[in-house]
C-alpha cells in the first residue's frame, strides 16, 4: 500500500519558515523552530487536553492568514489554540503589539502574585519567574492591596498556597484527565476566584502528585520536599524502576547521597514527559529503589545548572571574545604618569586569550 | 404611526394567555411555516429580512443560521439567550413577561427551520416569575398541539425547555451559556470551534437573542422583503429600546431603525425629553458595555449630520466619535451625573462579573475598578488617568470573550470624552468628594 503523507503546511514565524503537519498550532510550529521564537505559555500544557487559551501569554499577531487569504487577523490570537494555515505569516517577537500585550500580561499576572522568589519553594523552577524576566518591566504600577491567603492543606502530600496561584487551571485539567475522581476546582469569580477542594475533601488520589509538577508557580508544593533545599543545590539524575502503576521513569534530585525529591521527567518546555504515581514520587526515596540512568540534561542557562561542571562541558569563550573584540582604552586626559598607572594595550589580551582577536569562529 | 412588529398587541388584556394571543392572530405563522414552507425557505426569508442579532453583537441572523453544520445522525439545538443582564438593558424581560407566546411561536418556527427537536430558553435565574409565565405558556401551547410530538400533524416534534440560569452576567456570552446549560461552570469556551459546529453537547447549535427569535413570526407571516422594507440601510426592521436615565418617560419602546436620536429623546411618543430644568450631558446608547458619548456627539455625527438610531449611524467614526447600538440599553445622563462615579459604577459591575478565566480580564477589571474608586474618593494621582487608558488598552481584544472589551470600552471612552472631569477629581479632591459633587467646568451640554 502506498504510504500517503499529509501535505505539509508552510508557516513563517518571525521570518523563519517551517513546514508542519495540518492541525499543528502556531505554538507547536514555533517550538519546532526553537526557543528563540517560541511564545511563552503559562497555562498551555501539551500533555493535557483542552488546556491553553487562558493566560494570554502566548498571544501572537497573524500578519497573513494564509496564502489563499492573506488578510491579517483583526486581533492578536492565542498561539496555543490557533491552527496554522498554509502560507500563514506570524509575528511573535517582531511585533511591537505582541510585545506590548505580553508586557501587559506579565503585569496582570504579577498584580496578585508576590515577588518573593527568594523565599518561594519554586524559585529556579518557576515559569512565571522566567516569563517575567523575559517580558516584564522592572517596576509595577499597582498600588492597591494584594490578595493573600493562609496556606491550605489539601491532602497528605500537597500544600496549596493560593497567594501564588495564577489560575492557569493546569492542576484542574490534570486531576480531570489522569485521576478518576477530581475533588478540587476553581471557586469564586473574577479576581476572587481561587483553587479549592470540595468541602473537607483532600486530594489523595494515586496520581495526585502530578498537580505539583504541572503548577507553573509555587502554589502547589510537595510537602515531603518543601523548604528542604534550594533546587540549585541539588543534582538531578534520571532513573527508573519497575512500577506496576506508572512508567516508573523519573528524575531523582540528590543532595549529597540522599534523594530529597522525586519528580516526573520534563522536556525543555518544562512539560512532563510521562505522569508518575504517588508511590514513585513520595515513597521511593532511596537510591536502592531505583536503577540510575545518568545525570539529567539541564540547560546551561537554567539556574539549576549553576555551579555544576561536567567534564564534557565546554566553557563558553564567546563572552570573553566579545569583551576583547570590543575593548576600548579609556579616554582619560588626566596626567597619569605620576600615578604609576599602566595602560594595557589590546595586544595584551591576545596573549592571554589567543582567540580573542580572531573574527567569529 | 410607526410599524410595530413585536409590541403591536402587547397592551391587549390577557395577551399572556393562549386564547387571547390566538385571537390576535397568534400562531398563524407556525401553521403557515409548518404546513406550507420548508425549513430552507424559512431560512431564506430570514436572510432576505436582513435581521441582525438583537443581543448586542448585531450579527446577521440568517447568516448565523446558514452556518449551522448539518451532520447526519447528530441532533441540532436552538438555544434562546434570555440571560439579559447588562446594566440598562431590560427589553427581553419586558417581552417575555408581557407576551410570552410571541417568543414561543418564534421558537417553534426557528426550531423547525433549523431542524432542532429540542430547544432551550435560558432565562436569567433572578427572573423566576418570568420563568413561571413561560412555563405556563409552553404548557398551553403543548395542550393545543403546537408543541410536543407531531406538531399540527406534520410529523415534526419539538420539546421546549425553560432553563433558569445561575444569575451570572457572563452566562449571557453564548459559549458560557452553553457550558452553564450543560451543567458546568459558566466559563466561555475558546473559539473556534464556534457553536454552529460544536455547541451544546458538542452538537451544532444556534444561540439567538429573545428579540431576534420573536421577529420570526412576523417575518413568516409578512415575508422577509416586507421586514427589510422597514428600517434604514443594513439596519432593517424594528428594535426594542429600553430607555432609562434622566428622561421624562423611561420604558421599553419599539422603534423603526433609522429614527434620529434627537427625535427618540425629545418626541412625546418615546422618551419625552430630558427631565425639566436639566440639560443633556452624556449618552450610553446600547447598554453599559458600549462607549459613552457626550451630548453633542450623541446627537450629531462628526460631519454634522443627525445621528440615527441604527447600527451604522451610531458606530460612525469608530470609537473616536461613535459608539454601538448594542442591546438597545439607552441610558441618558443629565448634567447632575458625575461621569467618574458612573464609570466607576460600571467598572464595579464588570469586576464583579468577570469569570476569572483569562488573566487580562480577571486582574485588569479589578485594577480599573480600584483606580476609579481611588479617583472618585479623592485619592487619585495625576498618572492614574493614563494608567486607566493603558490598562483598558491591554485588556481590550486580548481576552477569550468580549467581557474584557465590555469592561474596557466604558472606561476608555469616558476618559476620551470627559478627561477634564477625571482631572478635576484629581485636582480638587476636597470638592469632588462632597456629596452630589459634579464637575461644572466646560461641558458640551445640549
Interface residues (C-beta under 8 A of the other chain):
Chain A: X52 X53 X54 X55 X56 X57 X59 X75 X76 X78 X81 X100 X101 X104 X105 X107 X108 X109 X111 X112 X141 X142 X144 X166 X167 X169 X185 X186 X188 X189 X190 X191 X192 X193
Chain B: X168 X170 X185 X190 X351 X352 X353 X354 X355 X356 X357 X358 X359 X360 X361 X362 X363 X364 X365 X366 X367 X370 X383 X387 X391 X394 X395 X397 X398 X399 X400
